[in-house]
Amino acid sequence: MDTRAYQLLCGVMVCFPVLSWAEGDRVDIARFSRGDLSGWQSKAFAGETRYSFQNKDGQTALRADSMAAASGLYREVNIDLGKTPILNWTWQAGNILAGADEHTRAGDDYPARVYVVFSGGLMFWRTRAINYVWSNSRAIDSSWLNAFTHNARMIAVESGPARLNQWVREKRDVRADFKRLFGEEPGRVDAVAIMTDTDNTRTTATAWYGDIWFTTK
């Protein structure tokens, strides 16, 4: 996440966020399996990653194609982690960015990532983000500071080529992750974003995103 991406995440949630689809103990953030982009907005930073729906392995998914580009999609939400702390999503990566040093600005690219954003509101400097990434080589469940801002932390939920080109379902306790990374209780989740980016490494990447939702457990 470069400084342009961070500025976007600082600025989009200064008003009351929209609500997501809720049913029982589940709050839907993305219904990409239905070909639904309701509520999602786009922002380009360096070139433009192309997002389009595709039937992938028998199911509808949002495909991302990036060629030395960085643009993402975000959706403003209002999630109480005291009620629904568990983030669920499915995704698939077509390749990794071999050789990228993810600790450096030059290597801060990922074939797939899901952001969870906690807005500082008018105190934009307090905006924080957790980046759940498909890492190129970092150990699964390892975490590190973002190369551009200490207000964003990275967690490798997948790594390397072992599970490329297959659907993977992820499940993270966002409240627990935030407490571990930032040392305090989180506020509400104000936005969720996805991005496939290759602008720093000047490479290419393809990924597919399935549904995203919060649950109680």
Stockholm file with secondary structure:
# STOCKHOLM 1.0

chainA/1-217         MDTRAYQLLCGVMVCFPVLSWAEGDRVDIARFSRGDLSGWQSKAFAGETRYSFQNKDGQTALRADSMAAASGLYREVNIDLGKTPILNWTWQAGNILAGADEHTRAGDDYPARVYVVFSGGLMFWRTRAINYVWSNSRAIDSSWLNAFTHNARMIAVESGPARLNQWVREKRDVRADFKRLFGEEPGRVDAVAIMTDTDNTRTTATAWYGDIWFTTK
#=GR chainA/1-217 SS CCHHHHHHHHHTTSSCCCCCEEETTEEEEEBGGGTBCTTCEEEEEESCCEEEEEEETTEEEEEEEEESCEEEEEEEEEECTTTCCEEEEEEEESCCCTTCCTTSGGGCCEEEEEEEEECCTTCGGGCEEEEEEEESSSCTTCEEECSSCTTEEEEEEEESSTTTTSCEEEEEEHHHHHHHHHSSCCCCEEEEEEEEECTTTTCEEEEEEEEEEEECC
#=GC SS_cons         CCHHHHHHHHHTTSSCCCCCEEETTEEEEEBGGGTBCTTCEEEEEESCCEEEEEEETTEEEEEEEEESCEEEEEEEEEECTTTCCEEEEEEEESCCCTTCCTTSGGGCCEEEEEEEEECCTTCGGGCEEEEEEEESSSCTTCEEECSSCTTEEEEEEEESSTTTTSCEEEEEEHHHHHHHHHSSCCCCEEEEEEEEECTTTTCEEEEEEEEEEEECC
//
